[in-house]
Amino acid sequence: MIKVNEELCKGCAICIDFCPVDGLLYINEEHTNAKGWNPVLCSDQEKCTSCSLCALMCPDAAITVFR
């Protein structure tokens, strides 16, 4: 399971590129955070493998992975 801190996320999509599960992470085009960025969301927590690649690659430390 992952938790994205939407206020820290700038929607750079690096996490999306490194996620091994296609389509699991996506940019939320319907919501912006306080800084005006569209944050990343997880489409299905059950499909997350908790590999932590998204959290490791996030330049803003906006992702926390729970196992």
mmCIF file as gemmi writes it, N, C-alpha and C atoms, coordinates in Angstrom:
data_model
loop_
_atom_site.group_PDB
_atom_site.id
_atom_site.type_symbol
_atom_site.label_atom_id
_atom_site.label_alt_id
_atom_site.label_comp_id
_atom_site.label_asym_id
_atom_site.label_entity_id
_atom_site.label_seq_id
_atom_site.pdbx_PDB_ins_code
_atom_site.Cartn_x
_atom_site.Cartn_y
_atom_site.Cartn_z
_atom_site.occupancy
_atom_site.B_iso_or_equiv
_atom_site.pdbx_formal_charge
_atom_site.auth_seq_id
_atom_site.auth_asym_id
_atom_site.pdbx_PDB_model_num
ATOM 1 N N . MET Axp A 1 ? 0.845 -1.179 0 1 0 ? 1 A 1
ATOM 2 C CA . MET Axp A 1 ? 0 0 0 1 0 ? 1 A 1
ATOM 3 C C . MET Axp A 1 ? 0.889 1.241 0 1 0 ? 1 A 1
ATOM 4 N N . ILE Axp A 2 ? 0.493 2.24 -0.764 1 0 ? 2 A 1
ATOM 5 C CA . ILE Axp A 2 ? 1.255 3.479 -0.775 1 0 ? 2 A 1
ATOM 6 C C . ILE Axp A 2 ? 0.371 4.655 -0.369 1 0 ? 2 A 1
ATOM 7 N N . LYS Axp A 3 ? 1.022 5.643 0.189 1 0 ? 3 A 1
ATOM 8 C CA . LYS Axp A 3 ? 0.347 6.888 0.564 1 0 ? 3 A 1
ATOM 9 C C . LYS Axp A 3 ? 1.14 8.02 -0.07 1 0 ? 3 A 1
ATOM 10 N N . VAL Axp A 4 ? 0.453 8.828 -0.872 1 0 ? 4 A 1
ATOM 11 C CA . VAL Axp A 4 ? 1.085 9.976 -1.503 1 0 ? 4 A 1
ATOM 12 C C . VAL Axp A 4 ? 0.671 11.226 -0.734 1 0 ? 4 A 1
ATOM 13 N N . ASN Axp A 5 ? 1.648 11.972 -0.265 1 0 ? 5 A 1
ATOM 14 C CA . ASN Axp A 5 ? 1.368 13.252 0.375 1 0 ? 5 A 1
ATOM 15 C C . ASN Axp A 5 ? 1.114 14.244 -0.76 1 0 ? 5 A 1
ATOM 16 N N . GLU Axp A 6 ? -0.145 14.524 -1.007 1 0 ? 6 A 1
ATOM 17 C CA . GLU Axp A 6 ? -0.529 15.343 -2.156 1 0 ? 6 A 1
ATOM 18 C C . GLU Axp A 6 ? 0.03 16.758 -2.093 1 0 ? 6 A 1
ATOM 19 N N . GLU Axp A 7 ? 0.303 17.264 -0.907 1 0 ? 7 A 1
ATOM 20 C CA . GLU Axp A 7 ? 0.843 18.619 -0.789 1 0 ? 7 A 1
ATOM 21 C C . GLU Axp A 7 ? 2.338 18.675 -1.133 1 0 ? 7 A 1
ATOM 22 N N . LEU Axp A 8 ? 3.035 17.562 -1.018 1 0 ? 8 A 1
ATOM 23 C CA . LEU Axp A 8 ? 4.45 17.516 -1.395 1 0 ? 8 A 1
ATOM 24 C C . LEU Axp A 8 ? 4.651 17.13 -2.859 1 0 ? 8 A 1
ATOM 25 N N . CYS Axp A 9 ? 3.699 16.399 -3.413 1 0 ? 9 A 1
ATOM 26 C CA . CYS Axp A 9 ? 3.83 15.885 -4.779 1 0 ? 9 A 1
ATOM 27 C C . CYS Axp A 9 ? 3.683 17.013 -5.799 1 0 ? 9 A 1
ATOM 28 N N . LYS Axp A 10 ? 4.636 17.066 -6.739 1 0 ? 10 A 1
ATOM 29 C CA . LYS Axp A 10 ? 4.568 18.068 -7.801 1 0 ? 10 A 1
ATOM 30 C C . LYS Axp A 10 ? 4.158 17.455 -9.141 1 0 ? 10 A 1
ATOM 31 N N . GLY Axp A 11 ? 3.774 16.187 -9.136 1 0 ? 11 A 1
ATOM 32 C CA . GLY Axp A 11 ? 3.281 15.546 -10.348 1 0 ? 11 A 1
ATOM 33 C C . GLY Axp A 11 ? 4.338 15.344 -11.414 1 0 ? 11 A 1
ATOM 34 N N . CYS Axp A 12 ? 5.577 15.118 -11.016 1 0 ? 12 A 1
ATOM 35 C CA . CYS Axp A 12 ? 6.666 14.949 -11.988 1 0 ? 12 A 1
ATOM 36 C C . CYS Axp A 12 ? 6.572 13.619 -12.741 1 0 ? 12 A 1
ATOM 37 N N . ALA Axp A 13 ? 5.857 12.646 -12.179 1 0 ? 13 A 1
ATOM 38 C CA . ALA Axp A 13 ? 5.596 11.335 -12.805 1 0 ? 13 A 1
ATOM 39 C C . ALA Axp A 13 ? 6.791 10.396 -12.826 1 0 ? 13 A 1
ATOM 40 N N . ILE Axp A 14 ? 7.859 10.709 -12.124 1 0 ? 14 A 1
ATOM 41 C CA . ILE Axp A 14 ? 8.992 9.783 -12.049 1 0 ? 14 A 1
ATOM 42 C C . ILE Axp A 14 ? 8.541 8.465 -11.421 1 0 ? 14 A 1
ATOM 43 N N . CYS Axp A 15 ? 7.723 8.537 -10.402 1 0 ? 15 A 1
ATOM 44 C CA . CYS Axp A 15 ? 7.225 7.322 -9.743 1 0 ? 15 A 1
ATOM 45 C C . CYS Axp A 15 ? 6.429 6.454 -10.709 1 0 ? 15 A 1
ATOM 46 N N . ILE Axp A 16 ? 5.674 7.084 -11.579 1 0 ? 16 A 1
ATOM 47 C CA . ILE Axp A 16 ? 4.874 6.351 -12.566 1 0 ? 16 A 1
ATOM 48 C C . ILE Axp A 16 ? 5.799 5.576 -13.504 1 0 ? 16 A 1
ATOM 49 N N . ASP Axp A 17 ? 6.882 6.215 -13.915 1 0 ? 17 A 1
ATOM 50 C CA . ASP Axp A 17 ? 7.835 5.569 -14.826 1 0 ? 17 A 1
ATOM 51 C C . ASP Axp A 17 ? 8.503 4.35 -14.205 1 0 ? 17 A 1
ATOM 52 N N . PHE Axp A 18 ? 8.732 4.371 -12.902 1 0 ? 18 A 1
ATOM 53 C CA . PHE Axp A 18 ? 9.437 3.269 -12.243 1 0 ? 18 A 1
ATOM 54 C C . PHE Axp A 18 ? 8.521 2.206 -11.645 1 0 ? 18 A 1
ATOM 55 N N . CYS Axp A 19 ? 7.229 2.47 -11.562 1 0 ? 19 A 1
ATOM 56 C CA . CYS Axp A 19 ? 6.3 1.483 -10.994 1 0 ? 19 A 1
ATOM 57 C C . CYS Axp A 19 ? 6.213 0.259 -11.912 1 0 ? 19 A 1
ATOM 58 N N . PRO Axp A 20 ? 6.436 -0.947 -11.366 1 0 ? 20 A 1
ATOM 59 C CA . PRO Axp A 20 ? 6.387 -2.153 -12.199 1 0 ? 20 A 1
ATOM 60 C C . PRO Axp A 20 ? 4.969 -2.587 -12.574 1 0 ? 20 A 1
ATOM 61 N N . VAL Axp A 21 ? 3.962 -2.012 -11.933 1 0 ? 21 A 1
ATOM 62 C CA . VAL Axp A 21 ? 2.573 -2.368 -12.229 1 0 ? 21 A 1
ATOM 63 C C . VAL Axp A 21 ? 1.987 -1.296 -13.154 1 0 ? 21 A 1
ATOM 64 N N . ASP Axp A 22 ? 1.79 -1.647 -14.41 1 0 ? 22 A 1
ATOM 65 C CA . ASP Axp A 22 ? 1.287 -0.687 -15.399 1 0 ? 22 A 1
ATOM 66 C C . ASP Axp A 22 ? -0.059 -0.111 -14.993 1 0 ? 22 A 1
ATOM 67 N N . GLY Axp A 23 ? -0.151 1.204 -15.046 1 0 ? 23 A 1
ATOM 68 C CA . GLY Axp A 23 ? -1.41 1.887 -14.776 1 0 ? 23 A 1
ATOM 69 C C . GLY Axp A 23 ? -1.768 2.05 -13.316 1 0 ? 23 A 1
ATOM 70 N N . LEU Axp A 24 ? -0.916 1.603 -12.408 1 0 ? 24 A 1
ATOM 71 C CA . LEU Axp A 24 ? -1.247 1.686 -10.987 1 0 ? 24 A 1
ATOM 72 C C . LEU Axp A 24 ? -1.207 3.127 -10.483 1 0 ? 24 A 1
ATOM 73 N N . LEU Axp A 25 ? -0.188 3.854 -10.872 1 0 ? 25 A 1
ATOM 74 C CA . LEU Axp A 25 ? -0.06 5.254 -10.472 1 0 ? 25 A 1
ATOM 75 C C . LEU Axp A 25 ? -0.452 6.14 -11.648 1 0 ? 25 A 1
ATOM 76 N N . TYR Axp A 26 ? -1.112 7.247 -11.353 1 0 ? 26 A 1
ATOM 77 C CA . TYR Axp A 26 ? -1.531 8.159 -12.408 1 0 ? 26 A 1
ATOM 78 C C . TYR Axp A 26 ? -1.603 9.591 -11.87 1 0 ? 26 A 1
ATOM 79 N N . ILE Axp A 27 ? -1.539 10.552 -12.765 1 0 ? 27 A 1
ATOM 80 C CA . ILE Axp A 27 ? -1.655 11.96 -12.406 1 0 ? 27 A 1
ATOM 81 C C . ILE Axp A 27 ? -3.137 12.296 -12.252 1 0 ? 27 A 1
ATOM 82 N N . ASN Axp A 28 ? -3.484 12.884 -11.133 1 0 ? 28 A 1
ATOM 83 C CA . ASN Axp A 28 ? -4.872 13.29 -10.88 1 0 ? 28 A 1
ATOM 84 C C . ASN Axp A 28 ? -5.13 14.616 -11.592 1 0 ? 28 A 1
ATOM 85 N N . GLU Axp A 29 ? -5.746 14.545 -12.744 1 0 ? 29 A 1
ATOM 86 C CA . GLU Axp A 29 ? -6.012 15.739 -13.55 1 0 ? 29 A 1
ATOM 87 C C . GLU Axp A 29 ? -7.165 16.577 -12.988 1 0 ? 29 A 1
ATOM 88 N N . GLU Axp A 30 ? -7.926 16.02 -12.049 1 0 ? 30 A 1
ATOM 89 C CA . GLU Axp A 30 ? -9.105 16.706 -11.517 1 0 ? 30 A 1
ATOM 90 C C . GLU Axp A 30 ? -8.83 17.486 -10.236 1 0 ? 30 A 1
ATOM 91 N N . HIS Axp A 31 ? -7.626 17.385 -9.702 1 0 ? 31 A 1
ATOM 92 C CA . HIS Axp A 31 ? -7.325 18.024 -8.419 1 0 ? 31 A 1
ATOM 93 C C . HIS Axp A 31 ? -5.939 18.645 -8.462 1 0 ? 31 A 1
ATOM 94 N N . THR Axp A 32 ? -5.815 19.814 -7.874 1 0 ? 32 A 1
ATOM 95 C CA . THR Axp A 32 ? -4.497 20.425 -7.715 1 0 ? 32 A 1
ATOM 96 C C . THR Axp A 32 ? -4.24 20.639 -6.233 1 0 ? 32 A 1
ATOM 97 N N . ASN Axp A 33 ? -2.974 20.6 -5.864 1 0 ? 33 A 1
ATOM 98 C CA . ASN Axp A 33 ? -2.631 20.856 -4.467 1 0 ? 33 A 1
ATOM 99 C C . ASN Axp A 33 ? -2.491 22.369 -4.249 1 0 ? 33 A 1
ATOM 100 N N . ALA Axp A 34 ? -2.068 22.776 -3.068 1 0 ? 34 A 1
ATOM 101 C CA . ALA Axp A 34 ? -1.972 24.193 -2.724 1 0 ? 34 A 1
ATOM 102 C C . ALA Axp A 34 ? -0.967 24.942 -3.599 1 0 ? 34 A 1
ATOM 103 N N . LYS Axp A 35 ? -0.005 24.211 -4.167 1 0 ? 35 A 1
ATOM 104 C CA . LYS Axp A 35 ? 1.002 24.843 -5.027 1 0 ? 35 A 1
ATOM 105 C C . LYS Axp A 35 ? 0.591 24.849 -6.497 1 0 ? 35 A 1
ATOM 106 N N . GLY Axp A 36 ? -0.576 24.286 -6.796 1 0 ? 36 A 1
ATOM 107 C CA . GLY Axp A 36 ? -1.078 24.268 -8.165 1 0 ? 36 A 1
ATOM 108 C C . GLY Axp A 36 ? -0.662 23.074 -8.99 1 0 ? 36 A 1
ATOM 109 N N . TRP Axp A 37 ? -0.045 22.069 -8.372 1 0 ? 37 A 1
ATOM 110 C CA . TRP Axp A 37 ? 0.387 20.859 -9.075 1 0 ? 37 A 1
ATOM 111 C C . TRP Axp A 37 ? -0.705 19.804 -9.027 1 0 ? 37 A 1
ATOM 112 N N . ASN Axp A 38 ? -0.72 18.949 -10.04 1 0 ? 38 A 1
ATOM 113 C CA . ASN Axp A 38 ? -1.61 17.794 -10.059 1 0 ? 38 A 1
ATOM 114 C C . ASN Axp A 38 ? -0.86 16.613 -9.463 1 0 ? 38 A 1
ATOM 115 N N . PRO Axp A 39 ? -1.26 16.138 -8.285 1 0 ? 39 A 1
ATOM 116 C CA . PRO Axp A 39 ? -0.523 15.056 -7.623 1 0 ? 39 A 1
ATOM 117 C C . PRO Axp A 39 ? -0.807 13.684 -8.234 1 0 ? 39 A 1
ATOM 118 N N . VAL Axp A 40 ? 0.042 12.751 -7.876 1 0 ? 40 A 1
ATOM 119 C CA . VAL Axp A 40 ? -0.095 11.361 -8.307 1 0 ? 40 A 1
ATOM 120 C C . VAL Axp A 40 ? -1.024 10.631 -7.338 1 0 ? 40 A 1
ATOM 121 N N . LEU Axp A 41 ? -1.805 9.719 -7.876 1 0 ? 41 A 1
ATOM 122 C CA . LEU Axp A 41 ? -2.677 8.873 -7.064 1 0 ? 41 A 1
ATOM 123 C C . LEU Axp A 41 ? -2.47 7.41 -7.444 1 0 ? 41 A 1
ATOM 124 N N . CYS Axp A 42 ? -2.915 6.521 -6.569 1 0 ? 42 A 1
ATOM 125 C CA . CYS Axp A 42 ? -2.862 5.081 -6.819 1 0 ? 42 A 1
ATOM 126 C C . CYS Axp A 42 ? -4.263 4.619 -7.207 1 0 ? 42 A 1
ATOM 127 N N . SER Axp A 43 ? -4.363 3.913 -8.311 1 0 ? 43 A 1
ATOM 128 C CA . SER Axp A 43 ? -5.672 3.488 -8.806 1 0 ? 43 A 1
ATOM 129 C C . SER Axp A 43 ? -6.232 2.277 -8.065 1 0 ? 43 A 1
ATOM 130 N N . ASP Axp A 44 ? -5.366 1.411 -7.525 1 0 ? 44 A 1
ATOM 131 C CA . ASP Axp A 44 ? -5.832 0.2 -6.851 1 0 ? 44 A 1
ATOM 132 C C . ASP Axp A 44 ? -4.776 -0.266 -5.846 1 0 ? 44 A 1
ATOM 133 N N . GLN Axp A 45 ? -4.983 0.03 -4.583 1 0 ? 45 A 1
ATOM 134 C CA . GLN Axp A 45 ? -4.017 -0.322 -3.536 1 0 ? 45 A 1
ATOM 135 C C . GLN Axp A 45 ? -3.751 -1.828 -3.477 1 0 ? 45 A 1
ATOM 136 N N . GLU Axp A 46 ? -4.717 -2.625 -3.818 1 0 ? 46 A 1
ATOM 137 C CA . GLU Axp A 46 ? -4.564 -4.086 -3.759 1 0 ? 46 A 1
ATOM 138 C C . GLU Axp A 46 ? -3.545 -4.607 -4.78 1 0 ? 46 A 1
ATOM 139 N N . LYS Axp A 47 ? -3.355 -3.889 -5.87 1 0 ? 47 A 1
ATOM 140 C CA . LYS Axp A 47 ? -2.404 -4.309 -6.903 1 0 ? 47 A 1
ATOM 141 C C . LYS Axp A 47 ? -0.975 -3.875 -6.594 1 0 ? 47 A 1
ATOM 142 N N . CYS Axp A 48 ? -0.81 -2.988 -5.62 1 0 ? 48 A 1
ATOM 143 C CA . CYS Axp A 48 ? 0.522 -2.512 -5.253 1 0 ? 48 A 1
ATOM 144 C C . CYS Axp A 48 ? 1.326 -3.663 -4.646 1 0 ? 48 A 1
ATOM 145 N N . THR Axp A 49 ? 2.558 -3.852 -5.131 1 0 ? 49 A 1
ATOM 146 C CA . THR Axp A 49 ? 3.411 -4.934 -4.643 1 0 ? 49 A 1
ATOM 147 C C . THR Axp A 49 ? 4.305 -4.493 -3.486 1 0 ? 49 A 1
ATOM 148 N N . SER Axp A 50 ? 4.22 -3.226 -3.102 1 0 ? 50 A 1
ATOM 149 C CA . SER Axp A 50 ? 5.041 -2.641 -2.023 1 0 ? 50 A 1
ATOM 150 C C . SER Axp A 50 ? 6.535 -2.766 -2.314 1 0 ? 50 A 1
ATOM 151 N N . CYS Axp A 51 ? 6.892 -2.642 -3.569 1 0 ? 51 A 1
ATOM 152 C CA . CYS Axp A 51 ? 8.306 -2.749 -3.955 1 0 ? 51 A 1
ATOM 153 C C . CYS Axp A 51 ? 9.119 -1.521 -3.525 1 0 ? 51 A 1
ATOM 154 N N . SER Axp A 52 ? 8.462 -0.418 -3.28 1 0 ? 52 A 1
ATOM 155 C CA . SER Axp A 52 ? 9.059 0.844 -2.815 1 0 ? 52 A 1
ATOM 156 C C . SER Axp A 52 ? 9.844 1.607 -3.87 1 0 ? 52 A 1
ATOM 157 N N . LEU Axp A 53 ? 9.82 1.18 -5.122 1 0 ? 53 A 1
ATOM 158 C CA . LEU Axp A 53 ? 10.536 1.914 -6.162 1 0 ? 53 A 1
ATOM 159 C C . LEU Axp A 53 ? 10.005 3.335 -6.306 1 0 ? 53 A 1
ATOM 160 N N . CYS Axp A 54 ? 8.7 3.506 -6.19 1 0 ? 54 A 1
ATOM 161 C CA . CYS Axp A 54 ? 8.12 4.842 -6.318 1 0 ? 54 A 1
ATOM 162 C C . CYS Axp A 54 ? 8.667 5.77 -5.24 1 0 ? 54 A 1
ATOM 163 N N . ALA Axp A 55 ? 8.709 5.288 -4.009 1 0 ? 55 A 1
ATOM 164 C CA . ALA Axp A 55 ? 9.198 6.109 -2.891 1 0 ? 55 A 1
ATOM 165 C C . ALA Axp A 55 ? 10.692 6.392 -3.024 1 0 ? 55 A 1
ATOM 166 N N . LEU Axp A 56 ? 11.449 5.411 -3.481 1 0 ? 56 A 1
ATOM 167 C CA . LEU Axp A 56 ? 12.891 5.604 -3.645 1 0 ? 56 A 1
ATOM 168 C C . LEU Axp A 56 ? 13.221 6.627 -4.728 1 0 ? 56 A 1
ATOM 169 N N . MET Axp A 57 ? 12.421 6.665 -5.774 1 0 ? 57 A 1
ATOM 170 C CA . MET Axp A 57 ? 12.696 7.548 -6.902 1 0 ? 57 A 1
ATOM 171 C C . MET Axp A 57 ? 12.081 8.934 -6.747 1 0 ? 57 A 1
ATOM 172 N N . CYS Axp A 58 ? 11.145 9.106 -5.842 1 0 ? 58 A 1
ATOM 173 C CA . CYS Axp A 58 ? 10.466 10.397 -5.673 1 0 ? 58 A 1
ATOM 174 C C . CYS Axp A 58 ? 11.453 11.459 -5.172 1 0 ? 58 A 1
ATOM 175 N N . PRO Axp A 59 ? 11.673 12.515 -5.952 1 0 ? 59 A 1
ATOM 176 C CA . PRO Axp A 59 ? 12.634 13.544 -5.544 1 0 ? 59 A 1
ATOM 177 C C . PRO Axp A 59 ? 12.138 14.418 -4.39 1 0 ? 59 A 1
ATOM 178 N N . ASP Axp A 60 ? 10.852 14.352 -4.095 1 0 ? 60 A 1
ATOM 179 C CA . ASP Axp A 60 ? 10.279 15.194 -3.046 1 0 ? 60 A 1
ATOM 180 C C . ASP Axp A 60 ? 9.88 14.422 -1.793 1 0 ? 60 A 1
ATOM 181 N N . ALA Axp A 61 ? 10.201 13.133 -1.757 1 0 ? 61 A 1
ATOM 182 C CA . ALA Axp A 61 ? 9.854 12.274 -0.613 1 0 ? 61 A 1
ATOM 183 C C . ALA Axp A 61 ? 8.38 12.375 -0.27 1 0 ? 61 A 1
ATOM 184 N N . ALA Axp A 62 ? 7.554 12.367 -1.318 1 0 ? 62 A 1
ATOM 185 C CA . ALA Axp A 62 ? 6.115 12.515 -1.139 1 0 ? 62 A 1
ATOM 186 C C . ALA Axp A 62 ? 5.376 11.19 -1.001 1 0 ? 62 A 1
ATOM 187 N N . ILE Axp A 63 ? 6.103 10.071 -1.107 1 0 ? 63 A 1
ATOM 188 C CA . ILE Axp A 63 ? 5.471 8.754 -1.098 1 0 ? 63 A 1
ATOM 189 C C . ILE Axp A 63 ? 5.994 7.925 0.063 1 0 ? 63 A 1
ATOM 190 N N . THR Axp A 64 ? 5.049 7.311 0.77 1 0 ? 64 A 1
ATOM 191 C CA . THR Axp A 64 ? 5.371 6.375 1.837 1 0 ? 64 A 1
ATOM 192 C C . THR Axp A 64 ? 4.771 5.029 1.472 1 0 ? 64 A 1
ATOM 193 N N . VAL Axp A 65 ? 5.55 3.964 1.634 1 0 ? 65 A 1
ATOM 194 C CA . VAL Axp A 65 ? 5.081 2.616 1.304 1 0 ? 65 A 1
ATOM 195 C C . VAL Axp A 65 ? 4.886 1.834 2.604 1 0 ? 65 A 1
ATOM 196 N N . PHE Axp A 66 ? 3.725 1.203 2.709 1 0 ? 66 A 1
ATOM 197 C CA . PHE Axp A 66 ? 3.398 0.358 3.86 1 0 ? 66 A 1
ATOM 198 C C . PHE Axp A 66 ? 3.324 -1.085 3.376 1 0 ? 66 A 1
ATOM 199 N N . ARG Axp A 67 ? 3.879 -1.983 4.148 1 0 ? 67 A 1
ATOM 200 C CA . ARG Axp A 67 ? 3.843 -3.409 3.774 1 0 ? 67 A 1
ATOM 201 C C . ARG Axp A 67 ? 2.875 -4.166 4.637 1 0 ? 67 A 1
